[in-house]
Structure formats: C-alpha cells, structure tokens
Amino acid sequence: MSNDEFRAAMSRLAAGVVLVTAKEPPLDPDDPQAPGGEDVGMTATAFMSVSLDPPLVLVSLREGSRMDDLLAEQPLWAVSVLSESQRHIAGRFAMKGRISDRLLFEDIPYVRGEATGAPLVGGALATLECRTEQRVTAGDHTLVVGRVLTARLPSADGGPLTYFKGRYRQLG
C-alpha cells in the first residue's frame, strides 16, 4: 500500500474541525519584565473524546510541529470546535509555511480561557480547556491525551465544520 492509497482511503472518513491553541510560556518566568509568550494555533481534524470519567480528549499532532514542541513543554491548551461559518479560520491555521501565529490571531475574535490562558475562538460551537495527561508517539505523530478542565457551549448557531475528501464541508 502506498502513502497516496492510504491518504485517499482515510479522506473518505468525515471529521470535525477544531482549532487547538496554547500560549507559550514567558521567555523568563522568573522575570516579570520578560516578554510574554506568543499564542499558537493549529487546525486539527484528528480530535476525539476518549473518556467521560475522567473527562479526556485526544488530539493527534505532527511530530516536530510547532504545536507538538509547545505541548511537550506547556501542559495547558485549548480546543475550539469550529462552526461551518469558520472555514476561513480553519484554512488560516492549516497553512504550510505560514506567517507568525501572532498575525493569524490578529482579526479573530477570541477570549482567554480562565484555566489555560489559551485563546478560545468567538462563535465556536464548543470550547474545551485541557491539561496534558499523556503523550504517545505513534508513527510520525504524537497523540496528546488531555484532561478537560472546562467545557463551554458559547454558540448554538449553525452546524459543525467538517473535513471530507480533502475539503472543508458543511453537513446537509
């Protein structure tokens, strides 16, 4: 089986689209004058609920990606479940060779999570704040299992953004 055959087969599995976010720790946590860390975001379709008791979720990160490296040192992160009207956000944070994350967040409405300090996207169908419980290397990815610290439903408008056959889509 080739990589292309595997990719084509897996593209037939519809997936929800989320934005995973985290705030980099300050460059020098002991110096109150040191610059704060940057917000980082990444579009993901490999995200799922793992357990109700305790509440756990899992996200798959490309090994060595900026988010993988950040979550190796920063245990607090967040997830915004994107609505069908937030396709532009998904595309922006999925770009390869993209500009700095600071600029990507510039015109997107968000609030800071109380438990994590990570950006939570305005208009998302649901938001979760998490703390890493476990990291598992799986091929060329890292599976990050997070304990859900908060779960909110900020918007009931619209349906979910999905990914199917290599494109963002709407249900229905």
Kinemage of the C-alpha trace (Angstrom):
@kinemage 1
@onewidth
@group {chain A} dominant
@subgroup {mainchain}
@vectorlist {calphas} color= white
{ca met a 1} P 0.000 0.000 0.000
{ca ser a 2} L 1.325 3.451 -0.890
{ca asn a 3} L 1.009 6.628 1.163
{ca asp a 4} L -1.328 8.004 -1.524
{ca glu a 5} L -3.610 4.960 -1.301
{ca phe a 6} L -3.759 5.245 2.487
{ca arg a 7} L -4.400 9.010 2.326
{ca ala a 8} L -7.188 8.504 -0.247
{ca ala a 9} L -8.868 5.829 1.879
{ca met a 10} L -8.718 7.955 5.042
{ca ser a 11} L -10.058 11.019 3.181
{ca arg a 12} L -13.383 9.174 2.988
{ca leu a 13} L -13.758 9.463 6.776
{ca ala a 14} L -15.584 12.697 7.619
{ca ala a 15} L -14.099 14.534 10.593
{ca gly a 16} L -14.985 17.549 12.683
{ca val a 17} L -12.624 20.508 12.527
{ca val a 18} L -11.139 22.142 15.620
{ca leu a 19} L -8.614 24.831 16.389
{ca val a 20} L -6.077 23.751 19.019
{ca thr a 21} L -4.490 26.704 20.831
{ca ala a 22} L -1.932 27.301 23.548
{ca lys a 23} L 0.009 30.207 24.979
{ca glu a 24} L 3.778 29.925 25.029
{ca pro a 25} L 5.231 30.382 28.496
{ca pro a 26} L 7.130 33.643 29.101
{ca leu a 27} L 10.729 33.600 27.909
{ca asp a 28} L 11.907 34.008 31.512
{ca pro a 29} L 9.192 33.051 34.023
{ca asp a 30} L 11.280 34.452 36.895
{ca asp a 31} L 11.481 37.930 35.347
{ca pro a 32} L 8.186 39.875 35.481
{ca gln a 33} L 9.590 42.273 32.843
{ca ala a 34} L 10.349 39.474 30.348
{ca pro a 35} L 8.192 39.383 27.232
{ca gly a 36} L 5.214 37.049 27.378
{ca gly a 37} L 4.936 34.077 25.098
{ca glu a 38} L 3.097 34.114 21.794
{ca asp a 39} L -0.292 32.494 21.152
{ca val a 40} L -0.034 29.426 18.926
{ca gly a 41} L -2.835 27.783 16.953
{ca met a 42} L -3.266 24.744 14.732
{ca thr a 43} L -6.189 23.311 12.765
{ca ala a 44} L -6.859 19.646 13.550
{ca thr a 45} L -9.258 17.019 12.282
{ca ala a 46} L -7.800 14.141 14.311
{ca phe a 47} L -9.549 15.028 17.574
{ca met a 48} L -11.853 12.870 19.673
{ca ser a 49} L -13.433 12.257 23.030
{ca val a 50} L -11.683 9.447 24.939
{ca ser a 51} L -13.386 9.142 28.326
{ca leu a 52} L -16.249 10.596 30.315
{ca asp a 53} L -14.857 9.707 33.757
{ca pro a 54} L -12.390 11.307 33.902
{ca pro a 55} L -13.187 13.652 31.011
{ca leu a 56} L -10.410 13.066 28.456
{ca val a 57} L -9.876 14.075 24.822
{ca leu a 58} L -7.164 13.215 22.307
{ca val a 59} L -5.550 15.237 19.542
{ca ser a 60} L -3.012 13.970 17.022
{ca leu a 61} L -0.116 16.342 16.250
{ca arg a 62} L 2.502 16.002 13.528
{ca glu a 63} L 5.741 15.097 15.291
{ca gly a 64} L 8.101 18.067 15.435
{ca ser a 65} L 5.392 20.615 14.552
{ca arg a 66} L 5.324 23.853 16.467
{ca met a 67} L 2.275 22.715 18.466
{ca asp a 68} L 3.882 19.340 19.244
{ca asp a 69} L 7.024 21.080 20.502
{ca leu a 70} L 4.996 23.598 22.529
{ca leu a 71} L 2.750 20.990 24.167
{ca ala a 72} L 5.859 18.993 25.119
{ca glu a 73} L 6.734 21.876 27.478
{ca gln a 74} L 3.372 23.598 28.065
{ca pro a 75} L 0.753 21.265 29.592
{ca leu a 76} L -2.184 23.700 29.229
{ca trp a 77} L -4.036 24.034 25.925
{ca ala a 78} L -7.491 24.598 24.494
{ca val a 79} L -9.770 23.455 21.688
{ca ser a 80} L -12.422 25.444 19.824
{ca val a 81} L -14.918 23.306 17.862
{ca leu a 82} L -15.367 25.328 14.667
{ca ser a 83} L -18.734 26.091 13.111
{ca glu a 84} L -19.491 25.895 9.399
{ca ser a 85} L -19.084 29.692 9.156
{ca gln a 86} L -15.489 29.477 10.446
{ca arg a 87} L -13.925 27.798 7.411
{ca his a 88} L -11.608 30.803 6.973
{ca ile a 89} L -10.169 30.224 10.468
{ca ala a 90} L -9.536 26.542 9.739
{ca gly a 91} L -7.794 27.391 6.467
{ca arg a 92} L -5.708 30.146 8.007
{ca phe a 93} L -4.286 27.945 10.774
{ca ala a 94} L -3.735 24.970 8.420
{ca met a 95} L -1.443 26.846 6.010
{ca lys a 96} L 2.020 25.427 5.447
{ca gly a 97} L 4.854 27.953 5.634
{ca arg a 98} L 2.510 30.453 7.229
{ca ile a 99} L 3.246 33.783 8.806
{ca ser a 100} L 3.659 34.183 12.554
{ca asp a 101} L 0.799 32.964 14.725
{ca arg a 102} L 0.532 36.421 16.306
{ca leu a 103} L -0.632 37.823 12.966
{ca leu a 104} L -3.016 34.902 12.395
{ca phe a 105} L -4.907 35.734 15.601
{ca glu a 106} L -4.956 39.477 14.859
{ca asp a 107} L -8.516 39.858 13.492
{ca ile a 108} L -10.157 36.765 15.009
{ca pro a 109} L -12.447 37.388 17.993
{ca tyr a 110} L -11.404 35.311 20.983
{ca val a 111} L -11.332 35.296 24.760
{ca arg a 112} L -8.672 33.840 27.021
{ca gly a 113} L -9.508 30.640 28.808
{ca glu a 114} L -9.692 31.021 32.583
{ca ala a 115} L -7.905 27.718 33.243
{ca thr a 116} L -5.279 27.808 30.474
{ca gly a 117} L -4.877 31.382 29.238
{ca ala a 118} L -5.158 29.961 25.703
{ca pro a 119} L -7.301 31.675 23.049
{ca leu a 120} L -10.891 30.390 22.734
{ca val a 121} L -12.398 31.402 19.383
{ca gly a 122} L -15.555 33.501 19.460
{ca gly a 123} L -18.509 31.862 17.706
{ca ala a 124} L -17.147 28.331 18.194
{ca leu a 125} L -19.786 25.648 18.797
{ca ala a 126} L -17.918 24.442 21.889
{ca thr a 127} L -14.682 25.220 23.715
{ca leu a 128} L -12.600 22.976 25.937
{ca glu a 129} L -9.631 23.780 28.134
{ca cys a 130} L -7.281 20.892 28.782
{ca arg a 131} L -4.188 19.777 30.684
{ca thr a 132} L -1.952 17.131 29.124
{ca glu a 133} L -2.225 13.759 30.865
{ca gln a 134} L -0.236 11.638 28.428
{ca arg a 135} L 1.803 11.854 25.218
{ca val a 136} L 2.206 8.813 22.985
{ca thr a 137} L 4.445 8.612 19.929
{ca ala a 138} L 2.544 6.975 17.058
{ca gly a 139} L 4.449 6.827 13.772
{ca asp a 140} L 5.082 10.375 12.561
{ca his a 141} L 2.575 11.860 15.034
{ca thr a 142} L 2.217 12.452 18.761
{ca leu a 143} L -1.098 11.580 20.384
{ca val a 144} L -1.792 14.035 23.187
{ca val a 145} L -4.383 12.973 25.742
{ca gly a 146} L -5.758 15.890 27.732
{ca arg a 147} L -7.925 16.092 30.826
{ca val a 148} L -10.772 18.506 30.180
{ca leu a 149} L -10.723 21.301 32.774
{ca thr a 150} L -13.601 23.364 31.355
{ca ala a 151} L -16.234 22.761 28.666
{ca arg a 152} L -18.447 25.561 27.372
{ca leu a 153} L -21.061 25.995 24.638
{ca pro a 154} L -20.616 29.639 23.601
{ca ser a 155} L -22.632 29.411 20.367
{ca ala a 156} L -25.579 27.341 19.236
{ca asp a 157} L -25.671 28.955 15.794
{ca gly a 158} L -25.020 26.865 12.714
{ca gly a 159} L -23.693 23.384 12.217
{ca pro a 160} L -20.208 21.962 12.557
{ca leu a 161} L -17.402 22.461 10.072
{ca thr a 162} L -16.364 19.087 8.665
{ca tyr a 163} L -13.493 17.806 6.541
{ca phe a 164} L -14.178 15.173 3.863
{ca lys a 165} L -12.269 14.122 0.732
{ca gly a 166} L -9.654 16.835 1.275
{ca arg a 167} L -12.084 19.759 1.603
{ca tyr a 168} L -13.934 21.656 4.316
{ca arg a 169} L -17.663 20.985 4.096
{ca gln a 170} L -20.986 21.645 5.787
{ca leu a 171} L -23.420 18.976 6.940
{ca gly a 172} L -26.611 18.582 4.988
